[in-house]
Amino acid sequence: MTKKLTKSSHNVRVGVLGSGSFATAIVKMLAENCKTVNWCVRNEFVKGAIEQRGHNPSYLTTVSFNLKKLHITTDINELVSHSDVIILAVPSIYLADSMEKMTCEYQDKLFCSAIKGIVPKHNDIVAHYLKDEFRIGFKNQAVIAGPCHAEEVAMERLSYLTVAVAQKEDAEVLQEILSSHYIKVNTSCDILGNEYSAILKNIYAIGAGIASGLGYGDNFIAVYVSNAIREMETFLEAIYPEPRDVNDSAYLGDLIVTAYSLFSRNRNLGNLIGKGYTVKSAIQSMSMVAEGYYATNGIYAICKEKKLKLPIINAVYDILYEGKNAEKQFAKLTDKLT
């Protein structure tokens, strides 16, 4: 069980693991409310650059930080030891490498995943990875879901988060430390549903990008997204039945923005593939990780195990992992959508 968090945001010791765009956006959110934000970045260069210039040298460079509010480190043990709440915001492909270095006490901490992907080394979601590898139970976990692109947080455009957590007291604290005049925070108890939906929407966004790259228009994309949310509901009910409304912003809202927004790296990956790039060359041309690529393999395996017939997931998988022609696969998919 987590140590009971105080309801005063100034007294919550909070840390962020990761120095990419969303990690930087989260640090910006927290700095609005917290006295100090512990921030574990990837290496000494990034640490030194932030300490010298007051901004991340690689991501969201327009965001300036009050350095008096930041405690920057490259050591996860220092981060965890000095934090009550640890927000995980590294790409899923790097999470295991980071967490395996953790040797300090952590059983009374609250771990919040802002990661929207599968942990490749274990082919599982973050919630299960933390539980199985570190015995961090769901009462010590939370999930931060969108719709919330980091780039719009940097511009302080009104955005919404959903925090899924088991204990009401923890939900209230997280809501307080993340809220601001440009961030509104909703709460949920659907930890696994929020995490799976955040993963699924990235896969669907790749498909939306492929369609756009192939020349399909807004009319088709609208039909595509309406089918995608129904597929998501089918998947969630099969994997984790729970009273939920997939029309809520954490599910449908996040799906829509990820499928349509030009800020969406998953949509952009799909768009390149639709325009004729090979999957490998499309991935190599991007400066940020598109979580949906890695997630597709794991989600497809679950669908196969559960004998779920989800045409969009199948089409995206065949294009990404079976090397099938995108144009032909989407021509077939159009007959399966309603």
C-alpha positions in Angstrom: 0.0 0.0 0.0 1.3 3.5 -0.8 2.3 5.9 1.9 -0.7 8.2 2.3 -0.2 11.3 0.2 -0.9 14.7 1.7 -3.5 16.7 -0.2 -1.2 19.8 -0.3 0.6 19.8 -3.7 3.5 21.7 -2.1 4.2 18.8 0.2 4.1 16.0 -2.4 7.5 14.9 -3.5 7.1 14.1 -7.2 9.5 12.8 -9.8 9.5 12.3 -13.5 11.5 9.6 -15.4 12.2 10.6 -19.0 13.4 13.6 -21.0 11.3 13.3 -24.2 8.5 15.6 -25.2 5.7 14.3 -23.0 8.1 14.0 -20.0 9.0 17.6 -20.5 5.4 18.6 -20.8 4.6 16.8 -17.5 7.4 18.6 -15.7 6.0 21.9 -17.0 2.6 20.9 -15.6 4.0 19.9 -12.2 6.2 23.0 -11.9 3.0 25.0 -11.8 2.0 23.5 -8.5 4.9 21.7 -6.8 7.6 23.3 -4.8 10.2 21.0 -6.3 10.1 18.5 -9.2 12.6 15.7 -9.3 13.6 15.0 -12.9 15.6 12.0 -14.1 16.9 12.6 -17.6 18.8 10.3 -19.9 22.4 11.5 -19.7 24.7 14.2 -18.3 24.5 16.2 -21.5 20.8 16.7 -21.2 21.2 17.4 -17.4 23.9 20.0 -18.0 22.0 21.7 -20.9 18.8 22.1 -18.8 20.8 23.4 -15.8 22.6 25.9 -17.9 19.9 27.0 -20.3 16.7 26.4 -18.4 15.1 24.3 -21.2 15.3 20.8 -22.7 17.8 21.0 -25.5 16.0 18.5 -27.7 12.3 18.5 -27.0 9.8 21.4 -26.4 12.7 23.8 -26.5 10.4 26.8 -26.1 9.4 25.7 -22.6 11.5 27.6 -20.0 11.8 26.3 -16.5 12.5 28.0 -13.2 15.6 26.1 -12.2 15.0 26.7 -8.5 12.0 24.3 -8.9 13.9 21.5 -10.5 16.2 18.8 -9.0 17.8 17.1 -12.1 19.5 13.8 -12.0 20.5 10.9 -14.2 20.2 8.3 -11.4 16.8 6.5 -11.1 17.6 5.6 -7.5 18.1 9.2 -6.6 14.8 10.0 -8.3 12.8 7.3 -6.5 14.4 7.8 -3.1 13.5 11.5 -3.1 9.9 11.1 -4.5 6.6 9.9 -3.2 5.1 9.9 -6.7 7.1 8.7 -9.7 5.8 9.4 -13.2 7.2 7.1 -15.8 7.4 9.0 -19.1 10.1 7.2 -21.2 9.2 5.4 -24.4 8.1 1.8 -23.6 11.2 0.4 -25.5 13.5 2.0 -22.9 11.5 1.4 -19.7 13.0 -2.0 -18.8 16.5 -0.7 -19.2 15.7 2.2 -16.8 13.8 0.2 -14.2 16.3 -2.6 -14.0 18.8 -0.1 -12.5 16.4 0.6 -9.6 17.9 -0.9 -6.4 16.5 1.5 -3.7 13.4 0.9 -1.6 10.2 1.7 -3.6 7.4 -0.4 -2.1 5.6 2.6 -0.6 5.8 4.8 -3.7 3.0 5.5 -6.3 4.2 4.8 -9.8 2.2 6.6 -12.5 2.6 5.5 -16.1 2.4 8.1 -18.8 3.7 5.5 -21.3 1.4 4.5 -24.1 3.0 1.3 -25.4 4.0 -2.3 -24.8 7.2 -3.2 -22.9 8.9 -5.1 -25.8 11.3 -7.2 -23.6 8.2 -8.6 -21.8 5.6 -8.1 -24.5 3.2 -6.7 -21.9 1.6 -3.5 -20.7 3.4 -1.3 -18.1 0.9 -2.2 -15.4 1.6 -5.9 -15.7 5.3 -5.3 -16.1 5.5 -3.4 -12.8 3.4 -6.0 -11.0 5.2 -9.0 -12.3 8.8 -7.8 -12.2 8.7 -5.5 -9.2 5.7 -6.6 -7.2 4.2 -3.1 -7.5 0.5 -3.8 -7.1 -2.3 -1.9 -8.7 -2.9 0.1 -5.5 0.6 1.5 -6.0 -0.1 2.4 -9.7 -1.8 5.0 -11.7 -2.2 5.8 -15.4 -2.1 9.2 -17.0 -4.2 9.3 -20.2 -5.0 12.0 -22.7 -6.1 13.5 -25.0 -3.1 15.7 -24.4 -0.3 16.3 -27.0 2.9 17.6 -25.5 3.2 20.3 -28.1 -0.1 21.9 -27.1 0.9 21.8 -23.4 4.0 23.8 -24.4 1.8 26.4 -26.0 -0.6 26.3 -22.9 -3.5 25.4 -25.1 -6.4 24.0 -23.0 -5.9 20.3 -22.6 -7.5 17.5 -20.6 -6.0 14.5 -18.8 -7.6 11.5 -17.2 -5.8 10.0 -14.2 -6.8 6.4 -13.5 -5.9 5.3 -10.0 -7.2 2.8 -7.4 -7.4 5.0 -4.3 -9.6 8.1 -4.2 -7.1 10.0 -2.0 -4.3 9.4 -4.5 -6.5 10.5 -7.4 -7.3 13.8 -5.6 -3.6 14.5 -5.1 -2.7 13.7 -8.7 -5.5 15.9 -9.9 -4.2 18.8 -7.8 -0.6 18.6 -8.8 -1.3 18.3 -12.5 -4.2 20.9 -12.9 -3.6 24.4 -14.0 -5.4 27.1 -16.1 -4.5 25.2 -19.2 -4.8 21.6 -17.9 -8.1 20.1 -16.6 -7.8 16.6 -14.9 -10.5 14.0 -14.7 -10.2 10.9 -12.6 -11.0 7.2 -13.2 -10.6 3.9 -11.5 -10.2 2.0 -14.8 -6.4 1.6 -14.7 -6.1 -1.3 -17.2 -8.8 0.1 -19.5 -7.1 3.4 -19.7 -3.7 1.9 -20.4 -4.9 -0.5 -23.0 -7.0 2.2 -24.8 -4.0 4.5 -24.8 -2.0 1.8 -26.5 -4.7 0.8 -29.0 -5.3 4.4 -30.1 -1.7 4.6 -31.3 -2.2 1.5 -33.5 -5.4 3.0 -34.9 -3.5 6.3 -35.5 -1.0 4.5 -37.6 -3.8 3.1 -39.7 -5.4 6.5 -40.1 -2.0 7.9 -41.2 -1.7 5.1 -43.8 -5.1 5.9 -45.1 -4.2 9.6 -45.4 -0.9 8.7 -47.2 -2.8 6.5 -49.6 -5.1 9.4 -50.5 -8.3 8.5 -48.6 -10.2 11.6 -47.5 -11.9 12.8 -44.4 -15.1 10.9 -45.1 -13.3 7.6 -45.0 -11.3 8.6 -41.9 -14.5 9.4 -40.1 -15.9 5.9 -40.8 -12.5 4.4 -40.0 -12.4 6.1 -36.5 -16.0 5.1 -35.7 -15.1 1.5 -36.5 -11.9 1.8 -34.4 -13.7 2.9 -31.3 -16.0 -0.1 -31.6 -13.0 -2.4 -32.0 -11.5 -0.8 -28.9 -14.6 -1.5 -26.9 -14.7 -5.1 -28.1 -11.0 -5.5 -27.1 -11.4 -3.9 -23.7 -14.5 -6.0 -22.8 -12.6 -9.2 -23.8 -9.4 -8.4 -21.9 -10.7 -6.5 -18.9 -14.5 -6.2 -18.4 -15.4 -3.1 -16.4 -18.2 -0.6 -16.4 -16.8 2.1 -18.7 -18.1 4.5 -21.4 -15.7 4.4 -24.4 -17.2 7.7 -25.5 -15.3 9.4 -22.6 -12.4 11.6 -23.5 -9.7 9.2 -22.3 -10.9 6.6 -24.8 -12.7 8.3 -27.8 -11.2 11.7 -27.3 -7.6 10.4 -27.2 -8.3 8.2 -30.3 -9.7 11.1 -32.3 -6.8 13.5 -31.6 -4.2 10.8 -32.2 -5.8 9.8 -35.5 -6.2 13.3 -36.8 -3.6 15.6 -35.3 -0.5 16.6 -37.2 1.4 16.4 -33.8 0.7 12.6 -33.7 3.9 10.7 -34.3 1.9 7.5 -34.9 -0.2 9.1 -37.6 2.9 10.6 -39.1 4.5 7.1 -39.2 1.5 5.7 -41.0 1.3 8.6 -43.4 4.9 7.9 -44.5 4.1 4.2 -45.1 1.0 5.1 -47.0 3.1 7.4 -49.3 5.4 4.5 -50.1 8.1 4.4 -47.5 9.1 1.0 -46.2 8.3 0.4 -42.6 12.0 0.5 -41.7 12.7 3.7 -43.6 9.7 5.4 -42.1 10.7 4.6 -38.6 14.3 5.7 -39.2 13.2 9.0 -40.6 11.4 10.0 -37.4 13.1 11.7 -34.5 10.7 10.4 -31.9 9.4 6.9 -31.0 6.1 5.9 -32.5 4.8 3.6 -29.8 2.1 2.1 -32.0 4.6 0.2 -34.1 5.9 -1.9 -31.1 2.4 -2.1 -29.6 0.9 -3.7 -32.7 2.8 -6.9 -32.4 1.8 -7.4 -28.7 -1.9 -6.4 -29.2 -2.2 -8.6 -32.3 -0.9 -11.6 -30.2 -3.6 -10.9 -27.6 -6.3 -10.7 -30.3 -5.1 -14.0 -31.7 -5.1 -15.6 -28.2 -8.6 -14.3 -27.4 -9.8 -15.1 -31.0 -10.9 -11.5 -31.5 -11.8 -10.5 -35.0 -10.6 -6.9 -35.3 -10.1 -6.0 -39.0 -8.2 -2.7 -38.4 -5.7 -4.3 -36.0 -5.2 -7.2 -38.4 -4.7 -4.8 -41.4 -2.1 -2.7 -39.6 -0.3 -5.8 -38.3 -0.1 -7.3 -41.8 1.4 -4.1 -43.2 3.9 -3.5 -40.3 5.0 -7.0 -39.6 4.1 -9.2 -42.6 5.3 -6.8 -45.2 1.9 -6.8 -47.0 1.1 -4.0 -49.5 -0.7 -1.1 -47.7 -2.8 -0.1 -50.7 -4.1 -3.7 -51.1 -4.7 -4.2 -47.4 -6.8 -1.0 -47.1 -8.7 -1.9 -50.3 -9.7 -5.1 -48.5 -10.4 -3.2 -45.2 -12.9 -0.8 -46.8 -15.3 -3.7 -47.4 -15.2 -4.6 -43.7 -16.0 -1.2 -42.3 -19.5 0.0 -41.8 
